[in-house]
Amino acid sequence: MVLGNDDIKNEIAKAALDRREANFSGKTIKSLSLSEKDLDHGINLENALITGNVFLADTAVGGDINMANAVVDGSFFFGRGKLMGDLILEKAWIGQTINMVGLNITGSLKFGEARVNGFVSLTKAVVLGDIDFRKIEVRNYSHGDLKIKGDIFFKSAQINGSLYLDQSIITGNINLDGALIRRNLSAKNLNIEGSLSLLNSIYPLDLADFAGTPPEKINR
């Protein structure tokens, strides 16, 4: 059974009445479009299959969004919104891009071992917790004449915790230009075809660890 918009709205309304997270764990969903919403509780999409896009523009979520082991055939957009919890995409598969420009997150981003085709953007995002991108794969995406490099953008982002990029596989570049990282930056054993750019970024130099990453790949 594939859940449509009415099924999603009904579960979210019921979850609000029950004061619990909306539960779509293990479900197949056509698409998830919740733009400009104010949700009091989190969303559980663990092991879910979403055959279209996830679109959460300008939405506030009062809890975690758990998409561990989920599959999204399309793209994931959560721009300019607010998340009062963690965003969990551990071992998730995203068929196209992830765009979280300007997102405000009170928790952490947990993307360990996720696979993304196309870019991941956290440009101008504010993250109060950590960003864990260990062993993430961000690969180039192409469809007909459309070609998107497998880049990660943290340009002008504010990360109040730590950023972990260890052992990630990136077919494009990682852009940290103008970013602020208050705790440690770890980018050990990067497998990156482009470069890691740190121009005008601020991070504790004594806690930064680039062991195993070719120095010529780091642009400071």
C-alpha positions in Angstrom: 0.0 0.0 0.0 1.3 3.4 -1.0 0.4 6.3 1.3 -1.0 9.4 -0.3 -1.4 13.0 0.9 -4.7 12.2 2.8 -3.1 9.3 4.6 -0.1 11.5 5.7 -2.4 14.4 6.9 -4.5 11.9 8.9 -1.5 10.4 10.6 0.0 13.8 11.4 -3.4 15.0 12.8 -3.7 11.9 15.0 -0.2 12.1 16.2 -0.8 15.7 17.3 -3.9 14.6 19.3 -2.0 11.8 20.9 1.1 14.0 21.6 3.5 11.7 19.8 5.6 11.6 16.7 4.0 10.9 13.3 4.9 7.3 12.5 5.6 6.3 8.9 8.3 3.7 9.8 8.6 1.1 7.1 5.8 2.6 5.0 5.9 3.4 1.3 5.0 7.0 0.5 4.4 8.7 -2.8 5.9 12.0 -1.6 6.1 14.0 1.6 5.2 17.7 1.1 4.7 19.6 4.4 5.8 23.1 3.5 5.0 26.0 5.8 3.7 23.7 8.6 4.1 23.9 12.4 4.4 20.4 13.8 4.6 20.0 17.5 6.2 16.5 17.4 8.8 14.7 15.3 8.4 12.4 12.3 9.5 8.8 12.1 10.4 7.7 8.6 12.9 4.9 9.5 13.1 2.3 6.8 10.5 4.1 4.7 10.4 4.2 0.9 9.5 7.6 -0.6 9.1 7.3 -4.3 9.0 11.1 -4.9 10.5 14.1 -3.1 10.6 15.3 0.5 9.6 19.0 0.7 9.6 20.8 4.0 10.2 24.4 3.1 9.7 26.9 5.9 8.4 24.2 8.2 8.9 23.9 12.0 9.2 20.4 13.5 9.2 20.1 17.3 11.2 16.9 17.6 13.4 14.5 15.6 13.1 13.6 12.0 14.3 10.0 11.8 15.1 8.8 8.3 17.6 6.1 9.1 17.8 3.5 6.4 15.1 5.3 4.4 15.1 5.5 0.6 14.1 8.7 -1.2 14.0 8.3 -5.0 13.8 12.1 -5.4 15.3 15.0 -3.6 15.2 16.2 0.0 14.5 19.9 0.6 14.2 21.4 4.2 15.2 25.0 3.6 14.6 28.0 5.9 12.8 26.0 8.5 13.4 25.0 12.1 14.0 21.6 13.6 13.8 21.2 17.4 15.7 17.9 17.5 18.0 15.7 15.4 17.9 15.0 11.7 18.9 11.3 11.3 19.7 10.0 7.9 22.1 7.2 8.9 22.5 4.7 6.1 19.8 6.5 4.1 19.8 6.6 0.3 18.8 9.9 -1.4 18.3 9.6 -5.1 19.0 13.3 -5.9 20.0 16.4 -3.9 19.8 17.4 -0.2 19.2 21.2 0.2 18.9 22.6 3.8 19.9 26.2 3.1 19.2 28.5 6.0 17.9 25.7 8.2 18.0 26.2 12.0 18.6 22.9 14.0 18.7 22.7 17.8 20.0 19.1 17.7 22.5 17.3 15.5 22.7 16.0 12.0 23.5 12.2 11.9 24.3 11.2 8.3 26.8 8.5 8.9 27.1 6.1 5.9 24.3 7.9 3.9 24.4 7.8 0.1 23.5 11.0 -1.8 23.4 11.5 -5.6 24.0 15.2 -6.2 25.0 18.0 -3.8 24.3 18.4 -0.1 23.9 22.1 1.0 23.9 23.5 4.5 24.7 27.0 3.3 23.9 29.6 6.0 22.4 26.9 8.2 22.7 27.1 12.0 23.3 23.8 13.8 23.5 23.8 17.6 24.7 20.2 17.9 27.2 18.1 15.9 27.3 17.2 12.2 28.3 13.6 11.6 29.0 12.9 8.0 31.4 10.0 8.6 31.6 7.6 5.7 28.9 9.5 3.7 29.0 9.1 0.0 28.1 12.2 -2.2 28.3 11.3 -5.8 27.7 13.1 -9.1 24.2 13.0 -10.5 23.2 13.0 -14.1 19.9 12.7 -16.0 19.9 13.5 -19.6 21.5 16.9 -20.1 21.3 17.6 -16.3 24.6 17.1 -14.5 25.1 17.9 -10.8 28.5 17.6 -9.1 28.7 15.7 -5.8 29.5 18.7 -3.7 28.9 19.5 0.0 28.3 23.2 0.9 28.7 24.5 4.4 29.3 28.1 3.1 28.7 30.7 5.9 27.2 27.9 8.1 27.3 28.1 11.9 28.1 24.8 13.7 28.1 25.1 17.4 29.3 21.5 17.9 31.7 19.4 15.9 31.9 18.5 12.3 33.0 15.0 11.3 33.8 14.2 7.7 36.1 11.2 8.3 36.3 8.6 5.5 33.7 10.3 3.4 33.6 9.7 -0.4 33.0 13.0 -2.3 33.2 13.2 -6.1 33.0 17.0 -6.0 34.2 19.6 -3.5 33.6 20.4 0.2 33.0 24.1 0.7 33.5 25.5 4.2 34.2 29.1 3.1 33.2 31.5 5.8 31.8 28.8 8.1 32.1 28.9 11.9 32.8 25.6 13.8 33.0 26.1 17.5 34.3 22.7 18.5 36.5 20.3 16.5 36.8 19.7 12.8 37.7 16.2 11.8 38.3 15.3 8.1 40.5 12.2 8.4 41.1 10.0 5.4 38.9 11.9 3.0 38.4 10.3 -0.4 37.7 13.5 -2.4 38.1 14.1 -6.1 37.9 17.9 -5.7 39.1 19.9 -2.8 38.2 20.9 0.8 38.0 24.7 0.9 38.4 26.4 4.3 38.8 30.0 3.1 37.8 32.5 5.8 36.4 29.8 8.0 36.8 29.8 11.8 37.5 26.6 13.8 39.8 25.6 16.7 43.1 24.9 14.9 44.4 22.8 17.8 41.4 20.4 17.5 41.4 20.1 13.7 42.4 16.7 12.4 43.2 16.1 8.7 45.2 12.9 9.1 45.3 10.7 6.0 43.9 13.4 3.8 46.3 14.6 1.1 47.5 18.2 2.0 47.1 19.3 -1.6 43.4 18.6 -1.4 43.0 21.2 1.4 42.6 24.9 0.4 43.2 27.2 3.3 
